[in-house]
Structures are given as C-alpha cells and as structure tokens.
C-alpha cells in the first residue's frame, strides 16, 4: 500500500442541527490512491499511545458520504443519525471520523438516486445496484487505511456494524482491536432498507420485528 501524508490540518468547530457542538481538527491528505478528497476529523483526545504498554486505542468510524442523508436529513437511510452519533461517541472516547467520499456505496450520487427509483418498484438496495451495472457494494477502505497510517494509527476500535469495513482495514494493515456497534435508527421510510442491510450486507443490526444478522468479525467466512 502506498503511503499517504498529511497535507493540511485545521481546527473546525462543529455544530449540528440539534445544537450539539464538538471541536474537531480536520485533516486533508496527499497521496490517497483513489484521488478523492477524503477527510479525517480528529475528535476528543486522540493522541496516539506513547509506549508499548499504553493500551489506549482510538475509536474510528469510516463514514461513507451520503449527501441526501448527511446534509438533507433524508429518511430513506440512517446515515445522518449515524454520522451524528459517531461524532459524539468519538468526541467522548477520542479518535477519528473518516469521511469517505464514496457516495451510494461507491456508485455515486446519480446512480444512488437511480437505485432509489428501482427500489420504489420493489427491488432491494443491493439488487438495484446490480441492475444498474454496479457491484452490490463498491466501497473500498484502502484510502481510509492510508489516512490512518498517515495519522500514525495502526490499532483501532472500530465503530461500525459492517463486517466488511473491519475485514478490509485488517487487510491493509490496521489492527481492529474491538468492533463497537452503532445505534440503529429505524423510521417508517428506512425499515426495509435496514432489514436488507442486515440480511444482505451481514450488518450486525438488531431491528425490532426482524431477525438481525448476528455476524461477527472474528471467525467469519464469506
Ligand atoms: Zn444514506
């Protein structure tokens, strides 16, 4: 894996629509393999361990960009509440939110909207991507791994329900010491989407009235 370097870092005070505030330090990078403008937000006390017996591990969430959910509060997915929760939990624990510019599971914004249109005709979120000529999930976490290495982070607690994130980070040399589940945000508009994520994407979600997948990171095979 090619090494990336920190390009710029600046203070960025955050204020969310519910009034929650957090002090972030945002990083940009040189050398990210996919050429996209991904960001890392340092939150809370995220200083790296200073010695071998220092057991502190930063809490990390790789969050894939979702313009409709993150910015406009779309109820079709749970990205907005997940982002909001991640910022607060990382600010408490100390760590990094990695904001990854891979919209719509990597297929792009316009294709995501096309997939929504297919879903309105009864096709699930994964099959819709395939119907549009994409893979079910095209997200890569190699750039996220480059960012972590540039930040001096090689051991993480991973805030995610998605086993693919842990597997990919591990394959790029980031040790996932612990996987911390996120909350589940069900609305009338996103229940079927979340059930599909649990069933098709093997996300570890416990949904009311459904059978959430109980996939774990360790020992899983696909
Ligand atoms: Zn979303």
Boltz pocket constraint, residues with backbone or C-beta under 6 A from the ligand:
constraints:
  - pocket:
      binder: B
      contacts: [[A, 66], [A, 68], [A, 69], [A, 70], [A, 77], [A, 78], [A, 79], [A, 80]]
      max_distance: 6.0
